[in-house]
């Protein structure tokens, strides 16, 4: 490469050096910058470096002079993301179940590139991806992107929908026939992404786990259907009452809880719910819930501190759920 071409890139090289090699406590001297540029076959003089630093400052880079005794260095002290923000993003990536371990490591490496190499070391110490329960679907990253694209383009999508078998292989529902739905929203629930979509065949809103989708494609010639059904849907209420995004019948139920469980109830249903005092020790809650095993399991987890009061048929269904669970242990005695 001709040296004149390298000279044109001097500002870019210098900006990269400041981003990677400096922060609030680490700087580069002018001589160090000259030496680093020389390694990239770029010739620079002290005066030109000062001019370049001023140009980068005028452009918006927050470059300050650091003094240590008689020596002087320069550093980029503010970036688009502060270190605590990067740590938060790393935590989110490494704990995301829907991302595979490999994709998590790739994203974390990219996040490290937004910090100086010294700050990146503190991000690396947070990485504990190995051993986590992670998605086996390497394409999930691109599935989410395709679904967003289909929503923006107002087009239907089709896909195969898989499930795990006992021998740890994936088989596809509907005997391998494709699902075709109108996508409207993506929901993050219980560490998984779900697509909320209108299924024309069922004539209703349905949801599907994104990591179980395979061979996803946008149906370019098929506009979305069911817009009115989606617009009539209260998404916040929908996700609150759909435990683990399991399907089931939506019913109005009345629950009783001990007073000390107010926090757990608010965490689950939000601050807008009405907690009706019931005696000195408890309160009642009237909500709509999807009657499913996850809902019953959640309620059963509170033991005698929670009770399903109404309606009677759901109360009986819950009692049978508890009885069947108990029978599993009585058989072993």
Beta strands, then each sheet from edge to edge (+ up, - down):
strand 1: 62-68
strand 2: 71-78
strand 3: 155-164
strand 4: 170-172
strand 5: 179-189
strand 6: 192-199
strand 7: 204-209
strand 8: 213-223
strand 9: 249-258
strand 10: 276-278
strand 11: 282-291
strand 12: 306-310
sheet 1: 1+ 2-
sheet 2: 4+ 3- 5+ 6- 7+
sheet 3: 4+ 3- 8+
sheet 4: 10+ 11- 9+ 12-
end
